[in-house]
């Protein structure tokens, strides 16, 4: 799993974008 420096912000953004991990 490629987790960026901001898993929180990226996680929310990824979910909104449609890229959950």
C-alpha positions in Angstrom: 0.0 0.0 0.0 1.5 3.4 -1.0 0.7 5.8 1.8 1.8 9.4 1.3 3.0 11.8 4.0 -0.6 12.8 4.6 -2.6 9.6 4.9 -5.5 11.5 6.5 -5.8 14.2 3.8 -4.9 11.8 1.0 -7.2 9.1 2.4 -10.2 11.5 2.3 -9.1 12.9 -1.1 -8.5 9.4 -2.5 -11.9 8.3 -1.3 -13.5 11.3 -2.8 -11.6 10.7 -6.0 -12.4 7.1 -6.0 -8.9 5.7 -5.2 -9.2 3.9 -1.8 -5.7 2.6 -1.3 
